[in-house]
Amino acid sequence: MINNLTPYDDRRCPIYNNIIDGELCYETAMCMQGFFKISSVPESSEIVLDMKKAKEICNECPYANME
C-alpha cells in the first residue's frame, strides 16, 4: 500500500515497466520535472515510453510525489 511506502522501498514503475528502487524513482522524477538532466541518470535509457508520455505518467504517479 502506498501509504506505508517509504522513500527507500522498491516500487513498480510504469515508465520502466519494471520494479525500481526508491533512489531511481526519485532521480527519474527529478528528470521528468526538469530538475535533473535525463542524461544524468544512466538508467533512463531503459524507459520504455517516449519522454512526453513518460513525463505525464511520472507526474501523476503517487510514488514520485511522495514528500
N, C-alpha and C positions, 0 to 999 in steps of 0.2 A: 504494500500500500504506500502511496506517495507520501502521506502524512508522516510516516515513520522513517522515511528515507533520509539519510544523512548525506552531506556532500561527498562522502567517501565511498558510498555504496555503488555497486555496479547497476547499470540500468540498460534496458533495450532502447536503442536509438534508431528511429525510423530513417534518418538520413544516411546512416552507415549500414542499416539493415543487419545490425549485429548488437551483441552485448558490449558495452564500453564502460570504462571506469569513470568515476566522478571527475577526475582531473581532465580527461579527454573531453568529457561533456562540457566542463567549464571553458576549456580552451576553444572548443568548437563554437560554443555560444558567443564567446567574445569575438570570434572571427565573423560570425553571422551578423552580429550587431555593429561591426565595423571598428571595434576597439583593437583587435589584433589583425595583422595581415594573414590571409589564408595560407600563404606560403610559409608562415612561421610554424604551422602545425603540419608536420610531415604526413600524419595520418589522413589529412584532408584529401589526399589523392584517392582515398578509398570511399569517398562519398559517392553514393550510387545514384544521386539525382543531379539535375542541373542546379547551379548555385541559386538561382532565383527561387526555385521551388524549395530547396534546402533551407534558405533563409526564412521563408514563410512558415515552414513546419517547425523549425527550431524556435522561432519567436513565439509560437503558440504552445510549445512544449512545457508542461509543468516542471519537468526536471531542470530545464535550462533557466527557469525563472525562480528557482529556489533562492531564498535570501538567508 
